[in-house]
Amino acid sequence: MRVSPTKATVLHLAVETRNLQTLRALTAAGASLTAKNADGLTPLQIAEKLKPDDPENRNPFGAQDFMPVASPEEIVALLREAAAGPAVAHEVGERQ
């Protein structure tokens, strides 16, 4: 499902706003990790471009005041784990 003229999905928007709770819910529900926005970027590609202290990458709605804002590293790790699938994620968890 596309939600904007930029062809961004809800998962793209969750990455851009660094909303970890929404990212977890969407990936658990099977949101498409390969959908591309109007710039041809997947949610993971957007996450990989996030900068830790870039104010433009902060939640524009002020949600960080009441909801934790994830670091770029957390977002990338979550998306990579979701892309790997449950079997790989389970194996990684066993090695730690």
Phi and psi in degrees as a GROMACS rama.xvg file:
@    title "Ramachandran Plot"
@    xaxis  label "Phi"
@    yaxis  label "Psi"
@TYPE xy
-96.4019  141.556  ARG-2
-118.896  -1.12103  VAL-3
-152.639  162.629  SER-4
-66.3337  -12.6494  PRO-5
-83.0506  3.86969  THR-6
63.2306  19.7254  LYS-7
-77.3442  136.316  ALA-8
-88.967  174.204  THR-9
-61.1311  -34.7125  VAL-10
-65.5995  -40.863  LEU-11
-57.6144  -45.8679  HIS-12
-66.6121  -37.1828  LEU-13
-64.3296  -37.5152  ALA-14
-65.0954  -48.7083  VAL-15
-61.5727  -33.1447  GLU-16
-94.1969  0.605376  THR-17
58.362  36.7766  ARG-18
-90.0418  95.6511  ASN-19
-65.1101  -39.3161  LEU-20
-62.0675  -44.5723  GLN-21
-68.1427  -39.5501  THR-22
-58.928  -44.9466  LEU-23
-61.8201  -45.0915  ARG-24
-64.4456  -43.4444  ALA-25
-67.3265  -42.4765  LEU-26
-68.8171  -37.008  THR-27
-64.8985  -31.4388  ALA-28
-83.8806  -2.55531  ALA-29
89.4335  25.2038  GLY-30
-57.1334  145.805  ALA-31
-66.5001  123.155  SER-32
-89.3589  -9.94732  LEU-33
-106.092  -2.92716  THR-34
-62.4994  139.502  ALA-35
-111.554  142.135  LYS-36
-82.089  -173.285  ASN-37
-62.3672  -23.185  ALA-38
-88.4572  1.69836  ASP-39
79.2622  20.1063  GLY-40
-104.953  138.216  LEU-41
-83.9394  166.411  THR-42
-55.7588  -39.8354  PRO-43
-63.7666  -41.2233  LEU-44
-64.52  -36.0434  GLN-45
-66.5672  -44.5654  ILE-46
-60.1201  -39.2366  ALA-47
-67.5149  -19.0288  GLU-48
-94.1549  -8.97384  LYS-49
-64.5387  142.552  LEU-50
-110.295  140.604  LYS-51
-55.0678  -42.6042  PRO-52
-110.367  17.5825  ASP-53
-80.0515  112.608  ASP-54
-61.2772  -25.8481  PRO-55
-67.5669  -20.377  GLU-56
-95.519  6.31666  ASN-57
-84.2923  161.497  ARG-58
-62.9468  117.583  ASN-59
-71.2398  -11.9276  PRO-60
-97.6925  6.74366  PHE-61
74.9116  13.5535  GLY-62
-65.519  -21.3082  ALA-63
-64.0025  -15.3911  GLN-64
-69.5764  -26.1082  ASP-65
-128.618  -2.06567  PHE-66
-133.943  133.584  MET-67
-58.7154  138.207  PRO-68
-104.016  126.039  VAL-69
-79.9469  151.532  ALA-70
-77.3634  157.502  SER-71
-55.0788  -38.0384  PRO-72
-63.2568  -41.6067  GLU-73
-62.9984  -41.7402  GLU-74
-66.0051  -47.038  ILE-75
-60.0876  -45.2361  VAL-76
-61.3969  -43.7961  ALA-77
-62.06  -45.7005  LEU-78
-67.8772  -38.5457  LEU-79
-65.8769  -40.91  ARG-80
-63.603  -42.4144  GLU-81
-64.0975  -37.7119  ALA-82
-69.35  -31.2135  ALA-83
-72.5793  -27.3567  ALA-84
94.3518  165.458  GLY-85
-62.1731  -38.1319  PRO-86
-64.3787  -44.7363  ALA-87
-68.8342  -42.7873  VAL-88
-60.294  -37.8071  ALA-89
-66.5021  -42.5726  HIS-90
-62.8888  -41.5216  GLU-91
-62.8157  -42.0348  VAL-92
-62.4235  -34.4262  GLY-93
-70.3762  -30.2208  GLU-94
-77.0235  -19.8294  ARG-95
